[in-house]
Amino acid sequence: MIPNSQLDFTVAICTYNGEHRIPEVLACLSWQLHTQDVRWEVLVVDNNSNDNTADVVRQHQQSWPGSQKLHYVFEANQGAGYARQKAISVARSPWIGFLDDDNLPALTWVHEAVKFAQTHPKVGVFGSRIRGVFDGETPANFDRVAQFLALIDRGNSPLLYDPDKKVLPPGAGMVIRREAWQENVPSTPLLTGRTAKSMLTGEDLEAVLHIQQSGWEVWYNPAMYVEHKIPQSRLTQKYLTSLMRGIGLSRHRTRMLSVHPWQRPFMFWAYSLNDVRKIAVHFAKHQSKVWTDAVTASEMTLYCYSLISPYYLWWQLLKRTWSRDRAPAT
């Protein structure tokens, strides 16, 4: 086994029931260019799958290029937040690049990630340029919600994210400095990610905000290009409203992490009033479309669930405390 200090980079693929999706991701990684001087590994984190994901990875391990290693680990706790924590704990390098099982990295993605990390000593997190590959037609005005499906294109030049602008890269295609994560991100996240029973998301923003608030820089790196495969089922009104419900419910957490603790009581009321304003303006502008148009309905869902987010998360924390207090002593 190669010691941690001798590896440069880890690609971590977090997957749930990805047996049909992950082969294409692994193919893109097996063909990476300009990596002959990079010591790197690929780590598949199986997030409690009940399909043949493990068998698929084992099959690829038999023919994997010898210059880098393909590893498999299992994480029973459901949610991308837990899967990413698992990757951080077992990765053997100072940098971890996260891909979802529907993300296809360009053939120079690893090379560009390592180069950016080496030339930016203050960076704690940096994200990719991500474009969608759609299995069908996108709904009208899809550009208004594209960012919520992790589609990011901020131009051809690297960009430093300003903490005051409250904009951050998504978890897909994101590279993390392992040291920055371990020193600042709680081992048990409040936002754990979408599961079969919940669309509550925001686990990626929660982690990045902890890192950014500690003083590390967060960047956009357009040289790291990723294609995000989006099936037709994720372009429907049903899916988009469900997605926005989860994002809205997580917003109180990410909003409060982006401000100083002493500001939070004031910002709670400011955000609440702004959500009410957005709901009223949106309804007045679009009227019946807030029920019938996929994008407009999903936006209204986001505003409404952002408004109730504090109360929902407080209730979730209360239930977690009750469960912990009632747990039998060991």
C-alpha positions as CSV (number, residue, x, y, z in Angstrom):
1,M,0.0,0.0,0.0
2,I,1.3,3.5,-0.9
3,P,1.5,5.8,2.2
4,N,-0.8,8.9,2.3
5,S,2.2,11.3,1.9
6,Q,3.1,9.7,-1.4
7,L,-0.2,10.2,-3.2
8,D,-1.2,13.4,-4.8
9,F,-4.9,13.0,-5.5
10,T,-8.0,10.9,-4.8
11,V,-11.1,10.8,-6.9
12,A,-14.1,9.8,-4.8
13,I,-17.3,8.6,-6.5
14,C,-20.2,8.5,-4.1
15,T,-22.9,6.3,-5.5
16,Y,-26.3,4.8,-4.6
17,N,-27.6,1.9,-6.8
18,G,-25.2,3.1,-9.5
19,E,-24.5,-0.3,-11.3
20,H,-25.7,1.1,-14.6
21,R,-24.2,4.6,-14.3
22,I,-20.8,4.1,-12.7
23,P,-19.1,2.1,-15.6
24,E,-19.1,5.2,-17.8
25,V,-17.6,7.4,-15.0
26,L,-14.9,4.8,-14.4
27,A,-14.2,4.6,-18.1
28,C,-13.6,8.4,-18.2
29,L,-11.2,8.1,-15.3
30,S,-9.3,5.2,-16.8
31,W,-8.6,7.3,-19.8
32,Q,-7.2,10.4,-18.0
33,L,-4.5,12.2,-19.9
34,H,-1.3,13.9,-18.6
35,T,-1.3,12.0,-15.4
36,Q,1.9,10.0,-15.8
37,D,3.6,12.1,-13.1
38,V,0.5,12.1,-10.8
39,R,0.2,9.5,-8.1
40,W,-3.6,9.1,-7.7
41,E,-6.3,6.7,-6.8
42,V,-10.0,6.2,-7.4
43,L,-12.3,5.5,-4.5
44,V,-15.9,4.3,-5.0
45,V,-18.1,4.9,-1.9
46,D,-21.1,2.6,-2.0
47,N,-23.8,4.5,-0.1
48,N,-25.8,1.5,1.0
49,S,-26.8,0.3,-2.5
50,N,-29.1,-2.7,-2.9
51,D,-28.1,-3.5,-6.5
52,N,-24.9,-4.9,-8.1
53,T,-22.7,-1.8,-7.6
54,A,-20.1,-3.8,-5.6
55,D,-19.9,-6.5,-8.3
56,V,-19.5,-3.9,-11.0
57,V,-16.6,-2.2,-9.2
58,R,-14.9,-5.6,-8.6
59,Q,-15.1,-6.4,-12.3
60,H,-13.4,-3.0,-13.1
61,Q,-10.7,-3.6,-10.5
62,Q,-9.5,-6.7,-12.5
63,S,-8.7,-4.6,-15.5
64,W,-7.9,-1.2,-13.9
65,P,-4.7,0.5,-15.1
66,G,-1.7,-0.3,-13.0
67,S,-0.6,3.4,-12.6
68,Q,-3.5,4.1,-10.2
69,K,-5.6,2.0,-7.9
70,L,-9.4,1.5,-7.8
71,H,-10.8,0.9,-4.3
72,Y,-14.3,0.1,-3.0
73,V,-15.7,1.0,0.4
74,F,-19.2,0.7,1.8
75,E,-21.1,3.4,3.9
76,A,-24.3,2.1,5.5
77,N,-25.6,5.5,6.6
78,Q,-27.8,6.8,3.8
79,G,-27.0,10.3,2.4
80,A,-24.2,12.0,0.4
81,G,-23.1,13.8,3.6
82,Y,-22.2,10.4,5.2
83,A,-20.6,9.1,1.9
84,R,-18.3,12.1,1.6
85,Q,-17.3,11.8,5.3
86,K,-16.4,8.2,4.5
87,A,-14.3,9.3,1.6
88,I,-12.4,11.8,3.6
89,S,-11.6,9.3,6.3
90,V,-10.2,6.6,4.0
91,A,-8.6,8.7,1.2
92,R,-4.8,8.4,1.0
93,S,-4.0,11.9,-0.4
94,P,-4.2,15.5,0.7
95,W,-6.7,16.3,-2.1
96,I,-10.1,14.6,-2.8
97,G,-12.1,15.3,-5.9
98,F,-15.7,14.3,-5.6
99,L,-17.8,13.0,-8.5
100,D,-21.4,11.7,-8.5
101,D,-22.2,8.6,-10.5
102,D,-23.8,10.6,-13.2
103,N,-20.8,13.0,-13.7
104,L,-18.5,12.4,-16.6
105,P,-15.1,14.2,-16.2
106,A,-13.2,15.4,-19.2
107,L,-10.0,13.5,-20.0
108,T,-7.9,16.2,-18.4
109,W,-10.0,16.6,-15.2
110,V,-7.5,15.0,-12.9
111,H,-4.5,16.8,-14.4
112,E,-6.3,20.2,-14.2
113,A,-7.4,19.6,-10.6
114,V,-3.9,18.7,-9.4
115,K,-2.4,21.7,-11.3
116,F,-4.9,24.1,-9.7
117,A,-4.3,22.7,-6.2
118,Q,-0.5,23.1,-6.6
119,T,-0.7,26.7,-7.8
120,H,-3.2,28.0,-5.2
121,P,-1.7,27.6,-1.7
122,K,-4.7,29.2,0.1
123,V,-7.5,27.3,-1.6
124,G,-9.5,24.9,0.5
125,V,-12.2,24.1,-2.1
126,F,-12.6,24.5,-5.8
127,G,-15.3,23.5,-8.2
128,S,-15.7,22.5,-11.8
129,R,-17.4,23.8,-14.9
130,I,-20.5,21.6,-15.2
131,R,-22.7,21.3,-18.3
132,G,-25.8,19.2,-18.6
133,V,-26.3,16.3,-21.0
134,F,-30.1,15.9,-21.2
135,D,-32.1,12.8,-22.0
136,G,-35.0,14.8,-23.5
137,E,-36.2,18.4,-23.8
138,T,-35.7,20.8,-20.9
139,P,-38.8,22.7,-19.7
140,A,-39.3,26.4,-20.7
141,N,-37.1,28.8,-18.8
142,F,-35.0,25.9,-17.4
143,D,-32.0,28.3,-17.2
144,R,-33.7,29.9,-14.1
145,V,-33.3,26.6,-12.1
146,A,-30.3,25.0,-13.9
147,Q,-27.9,25.9,-11.0
148,F,-30.0,23.8,-8.6
149,L,-29.2,20.7,-10.7
150,A,-25.4,21.4,-10.3
151,L,-25.0,23.0,-13.7
152,I,-22.4,25.7,-13.3
153,D,-20.7,27.8,-16.0
154,R,-19.1,31.0,-14.7
155,G,-17.0,31.8,-17.7
156,N,-13.5,30.8,-18.9
157,S,-11.4,32.4,-16.2
158,P,-10.9,31.1,-12.6
159,L,-13.0,32.9,-10.1
160,L,-12.6,33.4,-6.4
161,Y,-15.9,33.1,-4.6
162,D,-16.6,36.1,-2.5
163,P,-18.1,35.1,0.9
164,D,-20.3,38.2,0.9
165,K,-22.1,37.1,-2.3
166,K,-23.4,33.8,-0.7
167,V,-22.6,31.8,-3.9
168,L,-20.6,28.5,-3.7
169,P,-19.8,25.5,-6.0
170,P,-22.0,22.4,-5.9
171,G,-20.6,19.1,-4.5
172,A,-20.5,17.5,-8.0
173,G,-17.0,18.1,-9.4
174,M,-15.8,19.6,-6.2
175,V,-12.2,19.2,-5.0
176,I,-11.5,19.5,-1.2
177,R,-8.2,20.0,0.7
178,R,-8.4,17.1,3.2
179,E,-6.8,19.1,5.9
180,A,-9.4,21.9,5.6
181,W,-12.3,19.4,5.8
182,Q,-10.9,17.5,8.8
183,E,-10.2,20.6,10.8
184,N,-13.5,22.4,10.2
185,V,-16.4,20.1,9.0
186,P,-18.3,18.3,11.8
187,S,-18.1,14.5,11.7
188,T,-21.9,14.3,11.9
189,P,-23.5,16.8,9.5
190,L,-26.9,18.3,10.1
191,L,-27.7,18.1,6.4
192,T,-27.0,14.6,5.3
193,G,-28.3,14.6,1.7
194,R,-31.1,13.2,-0.4
195,T,-32.2,9.6,0.3
196,A,-35.1,7.4,-1.0
197,K,-37.3,8.8,1.8
198,S,-36.1,12.5,1.8
199,M,-35.1,15.2,-0.6
200,L,-33.4,17.3,2.1
201,T,-30.2,18.4,0.5
202,G,-27.5,21.1,1.1
203,E,-24.9,18.8,2.6
204,D,-22.3,20.0,0.1
205,L,-22.9,23.7,0.9
206,E,-22.8,23.0,4.7
207,A,-19.3,21.5,4.4
208,V,-18.0,24.2,2.1
209,L,-19.3,27.0,4.3
210,H,-17.5,25.5,7.3
211,I,-14.3,25.6,5.3
212,Q,-14.8,29.0,3.8
213,Q,-15.7,30.6,7.2
214,S,-12.5,29.2,8.7
215,G,-10.5,31.4,6.2
216,W,-9.8,29.0,3.3
217,E,-10.4,30.3,-0.2
218,V,-13.1,28.8,-2.5
219,W,-12.6,28.9,-6.2
220,Y,-14.2,28.1,-9.6
221,N,-11.8,26.4,-12.0
222,P,-13.2,26.3,-15.6
223,A,-10.4,24.1,-16.8
224,M,-12.0,21.2,-14.9
225,Y,-14.9,20.3,-17.2
226,V,-17.6,17.8,-16.2
227,E,-20.7,16.6,-18.1
228,H,-23.7,15.9,-15.8
229,K,-26.1,13.4,-17.3
230,I,-29.7,14.3,-16.5
231,P,-32.5,11.9,-17.4
232,Q,-35.9,13.0,-18.5
233,S,-37.4,12.1,-15.1
234,R,-35.4,14.9,-13.5
235,L,-36.9,17.5,-15.8
236,T,-40.5,17.0,-14.8
237,Q,-42.5,19.3,-12.6
238,K,-42.8,16.5,-10.0
239,Y,-39.1,16.1,-9.6
240,L,-38.2,19.8,-9.8
241,T,-40.7,20.7,-7.1
242,S,-39.4,17.8,-4.9
243,L,-35.8,18.9,-5.4
244,M,-36.7,22.6,-4.5
245,R,-38.6,21.4,-1.4
246,G,-35.4,19.8,-0.1
247,I,-33.2,22.7,-1.0
248,G,-35.7,25.1,0.6
249,L,-35.9,23.1,3.8
250,S,-32.1,23.1,4.2
251,R,-31.7,26.9,3.6
252,H,-31.9,28.1,7.2
253,R,-28.8,26.0,8.0
254,T,-26.8,27.3,5.0
255,R,-27.9,30.8,5.5
256,M,-26.9,31.0,9.2
257,L,-23.5,29.4,8.5
258,S,-22.8,32.2,6.1
259,V,-23.1,35.0,8.7
260,H,-21.5,35.8,12.0
261,P,-23.2,34.3,15.1
262,W,-24.1,37.7,16.5
263,Q,-25.9,38.5,13.2
264,R,-28.1,35.4,13.2
265,P,-31.1,36.7,15.2
266,F,-31.3,39.7,12.9
267,M,-30.8,37.7,9.7
268,F,-33.4,35.2,10.7
269,W,-36.1,38.0,10.4
270,A,-34.5,39.6,7.4
271,Y,-34.5,36.3,5.5
272,S,-38.0,35.4,6.6
273,L,-39.4,38.8,5.4
274,N,-37.5,38.4,2.1
275,D,-39.0,35.0,1.6
276,V,-42.5,36.4,2.2
277,R,-41.7,39.2,-0.3
278,K,-40.5,36.6,-2.9
279,I,-43.6,34.5,-2.5
280,A,-45.9,37.5,-3.0
281,V,-44.0,38.9,-6.0
282,H,-43.7,35.5,-7.7
283,F,-47.4,34.9,-7.4
284,A,-48.3,38.4,-8.6
285,K,-46.0,38.0,-11.6
286,H,-46.9,34.5,-12.7
287,Q,-50.4,33.9,-11.2
288,S,-51.8,30.5,-12.3
289,K,-48.4,29.4,-13.7
290,V,-47.2,28.8,-10.1
291,W,-49.3,25.6,-10.2
292,T,-49.0,24.5,-13.9
293,D,-45.5,25.5,-15.2
294,A,-42.7,23.2,-14.1
295,V,-40.0,25.9,-13.5
296,T,-42.4,28.5,-12.0
297,A,-43.9,26.0,-9.7
298,S,-40.5,24.7,-8.5
299,E,-39.4,28.3,-7.8
300,M,-42.6,28.9,-5.7
301,T,-41.8,25.7,-3.8
302,L,-38.3,26.9,-3.1
303,Y,-39.6,30.2,-1.6
304,C,-42.3,28.6,0.5
305,Y,-40.1,25.9,2.0
306,S,-37.3,28.4,2.6
307,L,-39.7,30.3,4.8
308,I,-40.5,27.2,6.9
309,S,-37.0,25.9,6.9
310,P,-36.0,27.2,10.4
311,Y,-39.0,25.6,12.0
312,Y,-38.4,22.3,10.2
313,L,-34.7,22.1,11.1
314,W,-35.4,23.0,14.7
315,W,-37.9,20.2,14.9
316,Q,-35.4,17.8,13.3
317,L,-32.8,18.8,15.9
318,L,-35.3,18.3,18.7
319,K,-36.2,14.8,17.4
320,R,-32.5,13.9,17.2
321,T,-31.9,15.1,20.8
322,W,-34.9,13.0,22.0
323,S,-33.6,9.9,20.2
324,R,-30.1,10.4,21.6
325,D,-31.5,10.9,25.2
326,R,-33.7,7.8,24.9
327,A,-31.0,5.6,23.5
328,P,-30.0,2.8,25.9
329,A,-26.6,3.2,27.6
330,T,-23.9,0.9,26.4
